[in-house]
Amino acid sequence: MSDRTAVITLACAMIVLVAVLVGGAAGYLARRDHATYPAAVARAAFAFAATLTLAAAVASALATAFPARG
């Protein structure tokens, strides 16, 4: 495995971890705000998906700006 592949794999794992934490926090805060369980899960899922979408957009922009050499 090349260094570039290892860095990309670790970055993807870190992005997914951050998205899970954001989703969990959103669900927890929704429940603290007296939302029902289905509503809290929906908010958590939306936050998770939004975080992954934002990370994908940033990664795509960086990949376009700095193409791989070689």
Backbone as a ProteinNet text record, in pm:
[ID]
protein_1_A
[PRIMARY]
MSDRTAVITLACAMIVLVAVLVGGAAGYLARRDHATYPAAVARAAFAFAATLTLAAAVASALATAFPARG
[TERTIARY]
85.1	0	89.6	59.6	139.4	102.7	188.1	162.7	35.7	15	-104.1	-231.5	-232.1	-349.3	-375.8	-269.9	-285.7	-342.7	-295.8	-344.7	-491.7	-527.6	-666.5	-757.4	-713.4	-792.2	-811.7	-706.7	-717.5	-805.6	-795.6	-879.5	-1026.5	-1057.4	-1196.2	-1248.7	-1167.6	-1209.4	-1233.5	-1149.3	-1164.9	-1290.1	-1318.4	-1438.2	-1563.8	-1565.2	-1681.2	-1695.9	-1586.8	-1592.1	-1647.7	-1603.5	-1654.3	-1803.2	-1844.9	-1986.3	-2071.3	-2021.5	-2094.6	-2106.2	-1999.8	-2004.6	-2100.7	-2101.1	-2194	-2337.4	-2362.7	-2496.7	-2542.2	-2453.9	-2486.7	-2515.1	-2436	-2458.3	-2591	-2623.5	-2749.6	-2868.8	-2859.3	-2966.3	-2981.3	-2869.9	-2872.7	-2934.7	-2892.2	-2946.7	-3094.8	-3135.7	-3278	-3359.5	-3308.8	-3380	-3382.4	-3274.2	-3272	-3373.2	-3408.3	-3505.7	-3647.1	-3663	-3791	-3851.3	-3766.1	-3815.9	-3846.4	-3935.3	-3964	-3844.2	-3839.9	-3728.7	-3720	-3830.8	-3819.4	-3768.4	-3811.6	-3764.6	-3615.9	-3572	-3430.8	-3343.4	-3391.4	-3316.2	-3311.4	-3420.2	-3422.7	-3324.4	-3319.6	-3223	-3080	-3055.8	-2922.3	-2881.8	-2974.6	-2944.9	-2918.4	-2994.8	-2974	-2837.4	-2799.4	-2669.3	-2555.6	-2570.2	-2469.5	-2452.4	-2564.9	-2559.1	-2502.6	-2539.2	-2487.6	-2337.2	-2289.1	-2146.2	-2069.4	-2120.8	-2053.7	-2056.8	-2167.6	-2177.7	-2078.9	-2069.7	-1975.6	-1831.7	-1800.1	-1664.4	-1632.2	-1729.9	-1707.8	-1684.7	-1758.9	-1741.3	-1603.5	-1559.9	-1427.7	-1318.1	-1333.5	-1233.4	-1226.7	-1341.6	-1344.1	-1277	-1302.1	-1238.4	-1087.3	-1044	-899.4	-833.8	-903.4	-848	-837.7	-931	-927	-816.4	-799.6	-699.3	-557.7	-540.6	-408.6	-410.7	-400.1	-406.9	-283.8	-301.2	-191.6	-83.2	40.9	152.9	199.4	239.6	304.8	290.4
-117.3	0	123.5	216.1	337.6	433.2	529.9	628.3	707.9	741.8	819.1	740.4	612.5	529	519.4	506.4	498.1	627.3	740.3	869	888.3	850.4	864.1	774	651.5	559.1	611.3	661.9	717.3	842	925.9	1045.3	1007	906.9	861.7	806.1	728.3	673.7	785.2	886.9	997.6	1079.1	1097.2	1170.8	1097	965.1	886.5	894.6	888.9	900.8	1035.9	1142.1	1275.4	1283.7	1225.7	1227.7	1151.3	1039.6	963.2	1044.7	1111.1	1193.4	1310.6	1373.6	1484.2	1433.7	1320.7	1263.3	1227.3	1166.7	1132.4	1255.6	1358.8	1482.5	1546.8	1544.1	1602.4	1525.4	1393.6	1313.6	1338.1	1346.7	1372.5	1509.3	1609.9	1743.5	1751.6	1676.2	1673.1	1611.1	1503.4	1441.5	1533.9	1608.1	1704.8	1815.8	1840.1	1941.2	1883.2	1764	1694.9	1652	1618.3	1563.2	1414.8	1360.7	1218	1140	1010.1	928.9	927.6	909.4	913.3	1047.4	1157.3	1288.2	1306.3	1257.1	1267.9	1184.8	1065.4	981.7	1046.8	1109.9	1178.5	1295.1	1369.2	1480.3	1428.5	1319.5	1261.3	1212.6	1148.7	1100	1215.7	1321.6	1438.3	1500.7	1513.6	1571.7	1483.5	1350.9	1256.9	1271.6	1273.1	1283.8	1418.4	1524.2	1655.6	1665	1605.4	1606.2	1528.5	1412	1334.7	1407.8	1473.7	1548.7	1664.4	1737.5	1848	1798.3	1690	1634.7	1587.1	1526.7	1482.5	1601.2	1709	1827.9	1889.9	1896.9	1952.2	1862.5	1732.7	1639.6	1647	1659.8	1672.6	1801.3	1908.8	2036.4	2028.7	1964.8	1951.8	1860.4	1753.8	1663.3	1731.7	1819	1893.1	1997.5	2064	2168.8	2112.8	1996.6	1936	1793.8	1776.9	1640.2	1557.6	1426	1334.4	1343.8	1334.8	1336.9	1195.1	1175.8	1059.7	939.9
0	0	0	-89.7	-97.7	16.3	35.1	140.6	112.4	-14.3	-51.8	-21.4	-52.4	-25.3	124.3	201.3	346.3	403.3	355	403.8	365.6	243.7	199.8	282.6	309.7	390.2	532.1	591.9	727.2	729.6	627.2	620.9	608.4	527.7	513.6	645.2	713.8	842.9	944.2	941.6	1034	1002.2	874.3	834.2	879.5	862.2	905.5	1057.7	1130	1275.9	1318.1	1254.9	1286.6	1254.3	1141.8	1103.9	1205.7	1253.9	1356	1485.3	1523.5	1644.3	1629	1512.4	1488.5	1491.3	1427.9	1429.6	1569.7	1646.4	1784.9	1868.8	1850.3	1924.9	1885.3	1757.1	1711.4	1768.7	1769.9	1828.2	1977.5	2047.1	2191	2220.9	2145.4	2168.4	2132.3	2032.3	1997.3	2110.5	2169	2281.7	2401.8	2425	2535.4	2514.1	2386.4	2350.5	2348.9	2407.5	2420.6	2287.1	2189.6	2063.5	2085.9	2006	2015.7	1962.9	1993.7	1944.8	1792.1	1719.4	1572.8	1520.3	1582.1	1539	1569.7	1684.5	1720.5	1626.9	1591.3	1497.8	1360.4	1319.5	1190.2	1188.7	1296.6	1304.6	1304.7	1374.6	1376.8	1238.1	1169.1	1033.9	938.8	950.4	865.5	891.8	1017.9	1052.1	1002.4	1016.2	966.8	815.8	743.1	597.3	553.4	622.4	586.9	610	717.4	744.7	638	600	494.8	360.9	329.8	204.6	202	311.1	318.7	306.5	372.6	365.4	223.7	156.2	18.3	-74.8	-54	-136.5	-115.3	9	38.6	-18.6	-4.1	-57.5	-209.3	-272.7	-418.7	-463.3	-393.5	-428.7	-409.2	-302.9	-279.4	-382.6	-420.7	-520.5	-656.4	-686.7	-811.9	-808.9	-695.4	-683.4	-679	-619.9	-606	-660.5	-792.6	-849.9	-810.9	-816.1	-782.1	-888.5	-844.6	-938.3	-962.8	-1083.3	-1103.9	-1166.4
[MASK]
++++++++++++++++++++++++++++++++++++++++++++++++++++++++++++++++++++++

